[in-house]
Amino acid sequence: KAADLQLLKDGQITLVAAKRWKAANHGVEALRDLAAAKESHNAAACVYVSITGVTDTAQQFAQAQGITLVADVALAQLMLQAAK
């Protein structure tokens, strides 16, 4: 299962993957699965959430596939905003 959540708003699907929390570094493999799920679900957007960062190759892949990465500092900032 590539995505953990499927969000629907105004008829638009967003897939969210929040896996492998214990991984030291996230690579392209999980992002490939998410990109394939985006296509098969005709999703408008995909978001990959991780506590740690992704490799440079994974970051380039995500950008090319239109996958939003939320990791490290961006995740912490998002959580702080939600807490307010």
N, C-alpha and C positions, 0 to 999 in steps of 0.2 A: 504494500500500500504506500504510494508515493506521498500522498497528502493526508494530514491528520484532521484537517478541518476543511469544510466546504462552506464558504459564506456566500449568501445570496442577498443582493441589494439592488433594487430597481432593475431586476432581470439580469444583472451582471453577476457572474460567478467569480469568486476569488478563492484559489486553493492555498492553504497554509500548511507548511511542513515544519514541525518542531520536534525533530528527532535527534537521536545520537548525542544526548546531552553530555555524556562522559567522554566523547571523542576529543582528543587534543587539537585536532585540526580537521576541518571538513573539506573533502575533495569534490571532484566533479560527479562522481557516481550518483549520489543522492539528488543532485541538481538535474542530471540527465533524466532520472525517473520522474521528477517533478515537471520538467519540460514536456515529457511524453504525456503525462496526465493532463497538463494544460491543454494540449492539442486534442486528446481524446474526449475531454469534458467540454471542449469549446469554451474554456475559461477566459475571462478578460484579463485576469492578473494572477500572479503567483507570488507568494512571500515565503522565504526560507528563514526561519528563526533559529539562532544558535547562541549559546553563551560564549563560546570561543569563536575565533575568526575562521575564515575559509582561506584556502590556498590562493595564491595569485591566479593560478589557472582556473580555479573554480570561480573566482571573482570575475574574470574575463568571460567565462562561459555564461554566468548569470546575466551579465550585462548584455551579451549578444542575444540571449533568449528572453530578455525582458523580465527576469526574475528579480524581485526586490529582496535584498539581503538585509536582515536586521540582526546584528551581532555586536558583541563587545559593548562599546560605549553607546552606540545607537540603541541597543536593547535597554541599557541602564537608563538612558534619558527617557525612553518611552515609558518605562516603569515608573519613573519619578513623576512624569506628567500625569499618568493615570492615577497616581496616589494623591495628587492635589485636588 
